Amino acid sequence: MSYLILNQVNKTFNRISVLKELDLEVNEGEMVTLLGPSGCGKSTLLRCISGLTGMDRGRIVLGGRDITGLAPKSRDVGMVFQSYALFPNMNVYDNIAFGLSIQKKSGPQIKAKVGEMLQLVDLEDKAKAYPHELSGGQQQRVSLARSLAVEPKLMLMDEPLSALDAKIRKHLRTELRQIQKRVGMTMLFVTHDQEEALTISDKVCLMNQGRIVQTGTPDEVYSRPRDEFAARFIGSYNVIAAEELMRLTRQPLASGIYYALRPEAVAVTPERAGTSERPTGAGEEGSSVTVTGVVLESVMLGNIIRYQIEADGVKLHADMLNASPVTKAHDGEPVRIEFELAACIPLEAGEV
């Protein structure tokens, strides 16, 4: 039986439906990420689980106990907010000890647990420091330690890394994942950052307009987007109408649907690179597609160059390694593009 079960959760604000008949199951010890654009209901869902926001309808079961009608303090759920919400007049030690004091733990118990948490988040030398004396990353770790100290059955994290710069953010998400594995904590993590979700999660739940539209491992969600929304949101897929794909492949396809093609699955070769002549359209066995196009735009993204290419009136994005000036194409230059027909994933109809 799943550790956390959400059944038919609904929430409306000012007659606007924010959560719609939402179902979710999480196994014990899993790190599950709710991923989606701003306004899709991610944070509202966390607040409903924590009890900070009431639901209109639905049921929440945690560890076999129905917590739907319980007050927040009775749910045994911890929450880390984007703002960290540390007490500015308390030092690091007292911030972490706060929840333990509320639980009426003894002095020796509090001292032992706070020491354990300080070691876990590598802040033993900051025990007497105040929040304003800490970096953003250190404050985030204090907030996490404070929540972990009370040993909740479930940890909720609402975009806790979004206020940090890119380098610290990448470092801390790795640390957070290691801590989660070490303590075996069940976590629900909210983000709108695709890379973050794919890096940190056991399971990703992609949300759109108050619903979970796709759930799977990071590889499943990235490699097999279910509908047009998932394809456009995850991995910057090319979303191609069947009629457009038929122009490129010269093969009959079911009309009226869309296909997804990853930009890294499209190989780009400048015509000046001395490519041998190849036919336009599908390869000999119908598996490989090679066409001629023109570079509309190229953007350097560090080790990746992202091209926008037009071929047969179809615009495609292609990601290539920034490896050599010889293989780099320039704006306005004719190029050959190649991709496998099997890499084109048919999409279900869905809300965009």
matplotlib code that plots the C-alpha trace (Angstrom):
import matplotlib.pyplot as plt

x = [0.0, 1.3, 2.6, 0.9, -2.5, -4.3, -7.8, -10.0, -8.5, -10.3, -9.7, -11.3, -10.3, -12.8, -14.7, -11.5, -10.7, -7.0, -6.9, -9.2, -10.0, -6.3, -5.0, -1.5, 0.3, 3.8, 5.8, 7.7, 11.2, 10.5, 11.6, 8.7, 8.8, 5.7, 6.8, 4.9, 4.5, 3.6, -0.1, -0.6, -1.5, 1.8, 2.2, -1.6, -1.4, 1.5, -0.5, -3.5, -1.4, 0.1, -3.3, -2.4, -5.1, -8.4, -9.7, -13.2, -13.3, -10.9, -9.1, -5.5, -4.0, -0.5, 1.1, -2.3, -3.9, -6.6, -5.3, -7.9, -9.6, -6.7, -5.1, -1.6, 0.2, -1.5, -0.5, 3.2, 4.2, 7.2, 7.4, 10.3, 9.3, 10.9, 11.6, 13.1, 11.1, 13.9, 13.4, 15.7, 16.2, 17.3, 20.7, 21.1, 21.0, 17.8, 16.1, 16.7, 15.7, 12.4, 10.2, 11.8, 10.9, 7.3, 7.3, 8.5, 11.7, 14.1, 17.3, 19.6, 17.3, 17.3, 21.0, 21.7, 19.2, 20.4, 24.0, 23.0, 21.2, 24.1, 26.4, 24.0, 23.8, 27.5, 26.8, 28.5, 30.6, 27.6, 25.6, 25.8, 25.3, 22.2, 20.3, 21.5, 25.1, 24.5, 24.5, 21.3, 22.5, 23.3, 19.9, 18.3, 20.2, 19.1, 15.5, 15.8, 17.5, 14.8, 12.1, 14.1, 14.7, 11.1, 11.2, 8.0, 6.5, 6.5, 8.6, 7.1, 9.5, 8.1, 10.7, 13.4, 16.2, 14.7, 16.2, 19.8, 22.3, 22.8, 26.1, 24.9, 21.5, 23.1, 25.4, 22.5, 20.1, 22.8, 23.3, 19.5, 19.2, 22.0, 20.4, 17.0, 18.6, 20.6, 17.6, 15.1, 12.7, 9.6, 9.6, 7.4, 9.5, 7.9, 9.8, 9.2, 12.8, 12.9, 16.6, 16.1, 13.2, 15.0, 18.1, 16.7, 13.7, 12.7, 9.5, 8.2, 4.6, 4.0, 1.2, -0.9, -4.0, -4.7, -4.1, -1.3, -1.0, 1.9, 3.8, 6.9, 10.6, 12.7, 13.8, 10.2, 8.8, 11.7, 11.9, 8.2, 6.1, 2.5, 0.9, 1.8, 2.0, 4.5, 6.6, 6.8, 7.5, 10.0, 13.3, 12.3, 11.0, 10.1, 6.3, 5.6, 2.2, 1.7, 1.3, 4.7, 6.4, 5.1, 6.7, 10.1, 9.8, 7.9, 6.0, 2.3, 1.4, -1.9, -3.1, -4.5, -1.9, 1.4, 4.8, 7.6, 11.3, 14.1, 16.4, 19.5, 18.1, 18.5, 22.1, 23.2, 26.0, 27.0, 27.0, 30.6, 31.8, 31.9, 28.9, 28.3, 25.1, 22.1, 18.5, 15.9, 13.4, 13.5, 16.6, 16.7, 15.0, 12.6, 14.3, 16.6, 15.4, 17.9, 16.8, 18.4, 17.6, 18.8, 19.9, 17.6, 19.3, 22.1, 22.4, 25.5, 24.5, 28.0, 28.8, 25.7, 24.7, 21.0, 20.0, 16.7, 16.5, 13.9, 13.5, 10.6, 8.8, 9.1, 11.0, 13.1, 15.4, 18.6, 21.1, 24.7, 27.8, 30.0, 32.9, 34.7, 34.6, 34.6, 31.3, 29.6, 27.0, 26.3, 23.1, 21.8, 24.0, 22.6, 22.9, 21.9, 19.8, 19.3, 17.1, 15.6, 12.0, 11.7, 12.7, 9.4, 7.0, 3.2, 1.4, -2.0, -4.4, -4.2, -4.5, -1.6]
y = [0.0, 3.5, 5.6, 8.9, 8.7, 11.7, 10.9, 13.3, 16.5, 19.6, 23.2, 26.4, 30.0, 32.7, 30.3, 29.4, 25.7, 25.3, 21.6, 19.3, 15.7, 15.2, 11.7, 10.9, 8.0, 8.1, 5.2, 5.4, 6.8, 8.3, 11.7, 12.8, 16.1, 18.1, 19.9, 22.4, 26.1, 28.9, 28.8, 25.0, 24.2, 22.8, 25.0, 24.8, 21.1, 21.1, 23.5, 21.2, 18.3, 20.2, 21.5, 25.2, 25.4, 23.6, 21.4, 21.6, 17.9, 14.9, 12.6, 12.5, 9.3, 9.3, 6.2, 4.5, 7.3, 9.6, 13.1, 15.0, 16.7, 17.1, 20.4, 21.1, 20.4, 17.0, 15.8, 14.9, 16.8, 19.1, 21.9, 24.0, 27.2, 29.2, 32.0, 29.6, 31.4, 31.3, 33.2, 36.2, 36.7, 33.0, 31.6, 28.4, 26.1, 27.6, 27.7, 23.9, 23.3, 25.2, 22.3, 20.0, 22.4, 22.5, 18.7, 19.1, 17.1, 17.1, 19.3, 16.3, 15.0, 18.5, 18.9, 15.4, 15.9, 19.4, 18.2, 15.4, 17.8, 20.3, 17.5, 16.2, 19.6, 20.4, 23.5, 22.5, 25.7, 27.9, 26.9, 30.3, 32.3, 34.3, 34.0, 37.4, 36.1, 33.2, 32.8, 31.8, 28.3, 28.0, 29.4, 26.8, 24.0, 25.4, 25.4, 21.8, 20.8, 22.4, 20.4, 17.1, 17.4, 16.7, 13.6, 14.2, 11.3, 13.5, 16.4, 19.1, 21.4, 24.4, 25.6, 25.9, 26.5, 29.1, 32.1, 30.9, 31.5, 28.7, 27.3, 27.1, 25.7, 22.8, 22.0, 22.1, 20.0, 17.3, 17.7, 17.6, 14.4, 12.8, 13.8, 12.5, 9.1, 8.9, 9.5, 7.6, 10.6, 10.7, 14.0, 16.0, 18.6, 21.5, 23.2, 24.7, 23.9, 20.8, 20.1, 20.2, 17.8, 15.3, 15.4, 15.1, 12.8, 9.1, 10.1, 13.2, 14.3, 16.8, 19.2, 21.5, 23.5, 21.8, 18.2, 15.7, 15.0, 12.5, 10.5, 8.4, 8.2, 11.1, 9.0, 8.0, 11.5, 12.9, 10.2, 9.5, 12.7, 11.9, 14.9, 18.2, 20.1, 17.5, 17.7, 21.5, 21.7, 18.9, 19.1, 21.7, 19.1, 19.9, 19.4, 18.7, 18.3, 15.0, 17.0, 18.7, 15.5, 13.9, 16.7, 15.9, 12.1, 11.6, 8.9, 8.5, 9.2, 9.4, 12.9, 15.2, 14.3, 15.7, 14.2, 15.1, 15.0, 15.8, 18.6, 16.4, 13.7, 16.0, 15.9, 19.0, 19.1, 22.3, 21.8, 23.1, 20.2, 18.1, 15.8, 13.2, 13.5, 11.8, 11.7, 13.9, 12.0, 8.6, 6.4, 3.1, 1.2, 4.1, 4.6, 7.6, 11.0, 13.3, 16.7, 20.0, 23.2, 26.7, 27.9, 30.7, 31.2, 29.7, 30.3, 29.3, 27.7, 26.9, 23.4, 23.2, 25.2, 25.4, 25.8, 26.9, 25.4, 25.6, 22.7, 22.2, 25.0, 23.2, 24.8, 22.5, 23.1, 21.0, 20.8, 20.0, 19.8, 22.9, 20.8, 22.2, 25.3, 23.0, 21.4, 24.7, 26.1, 29.8, 31.8, 31.7, 28.8, 25.7, 22.5, 18.8, 17.6, 13.9, 12.1, 8.7, 8.3, 6.1, 9.2, 10.9, 10.2, 10.3, 12.5, 12.2, 15.1, 17.2, 20.7, 23.0]
z = [0.0, -0.9, 2.0, 0.9, -0.9, -2.4, -3.7, -5.7, -4.2, -5.3, -4.4, -5.7, -5.1, -6.1, -8.4, -10.1, -9.9, -8.8, -8.1, -10.2, -9.1, -8.3, -7.4, -6.3, -4.6, -3.1, -1.7, 1.6, 1.2, -2.3, -3.5, -5.7, -7.6, -8.6, -11.8, -13.8, -14.8, -12.4, -11.4, -12.1, -8.5, -7.2, -4.1, -3.4, -3.3, -0.8, 1.4, 1.3, 2.3, 5.2, 6.3, 5.8, 3.1, 3.3, 0.5, -1.0, -1.5, -1.4, 1.0, 2.2, 3.8, 5.3, 6.7, 6.8, 8.8, 7.3, 8.0, 5.9, 8.7, 11.1, 12.1, 10.7, 13.9, 14.1, 10.6, 11.3, 8.2, 7.8, 5.4, 4.0, 2.3, -0.4, 2.1, 4.7, 7.4, 10.0, 13.3, 12.9, 16.7, 17.2, 16.3, 14.3, 17.3, 18.6, 15.2, 14.9, 18.5, 18.2, 17.0, 19.5, 22.3, 21.1, 21.3, 25.0, 24.5, 27.4, 27.3, 26.7, 23.9, 22.2, 22.5, 21.0, 18.1, 17.2, 17.2, 14.9, 12.5, 12.5, 11.5, 8.9, 7.1, 7.7, 9.9, 13.1, 13.1, 12.6, 15.7, 17.3, 14.1, 13.4, 10.1, 8.8, 9.2, 6.9, 3.1, 1.3, 1.0, 4.7, 5.6, 3.4, 5.2, 8.6, 7.5, 6.3, 9.6, 11.6, 9.7, 9.8, 13.6, 14.5, 12.3, 10.3, 8.4, 5.3, 4.2, 1.8, 0.0, -1.9, -4.3, -1.5, -3.9, -6.3, -4.6, -4.9, -7.7, -10.2, -8.8, -5.2, -6.4, -8.2, -5.2, -2.7, -4.7, -4.7, -1.0, -0.4, -2.4, -0.4, 2.9, 1.7, 0.8, 4.1, 6.4, 4.2, 4.3, 2.1, 0.3, -2.0, -3.8, -5.8, -8.7, -12.1, -13.2, -15.5, -14.9, -11.1, -11.3, -13.5, -11.4, -7.9, -8.2, -7.9, -9.6, -11.4, -11.5, -14.3, -13.5, -15.7, -14.9, -11.6, -12.8, -12.8, -16.5, -16.5, -13.8, -14.1, -13.5, -14.8, -17.8, -18.6, -18.4, -20.4, -23.0, -23.5, -23.1, -23.2, -24.8, -26.4, -23.1, -21.7, -24.8, -24.9, -21.1, -20.8, -22.7, -25.3, -27.7, -31.3, -31.6, -35.2, -36.8, -38.8, -42.0, -41.4, -40.6, -43.8, -45.8, -44.2, -44.3, -47.6, -45.8, -45.1, -41.4, -39.5, -39.9, -37.2, -34.5, -33.3, -32.9, -30.5, -31.5, -29.1, -30.3, -29.4, -31.7, -34.8, -36.2, -38.1, -40.7, -42.6, -46.4, -46.5, -44.4, -47.5, -46.9, -49.5, -51.5, -49.9, -50.9, -49.3, -47.2, -45.6, -45.8, -47.6, -44.8, -43.9, -40.5, -41.2, -42.5, -44.2, -45.5, -46.4, -44.5, -43.6, -40.2, -39.1, -35.7, -33.6, -29.9, -27.9, -24.5, -23.3, -24.3, -26.5, -29.6, -30.2, -33.8, -35.3, -38.8, -41.5, -43.9, -46.3, -44.5, -41.1, -38.3, -36.0, -33.1, -32.9, -30.1, -31.0, -28.9, -29.2, -30.1, -33.2, -35.4, -38.4, -37.5, -36.4, -38.7, -39.0, -39.4, -43.0, -43.9, -45.7, -43.6, -43.7, -40.9, -40.0, -37.5, -36.9, -37.7, -34.6, -32.5, -33.5, -30.6, -31.3, -28.8, -27.2, -27.4, -24.2, -22.8, -23.7]

ax = plt.figure().add_subplot(projection="3d")
ax.plot(x, y, z, "-o")
ax.set_aspect("equal")
plt.show()
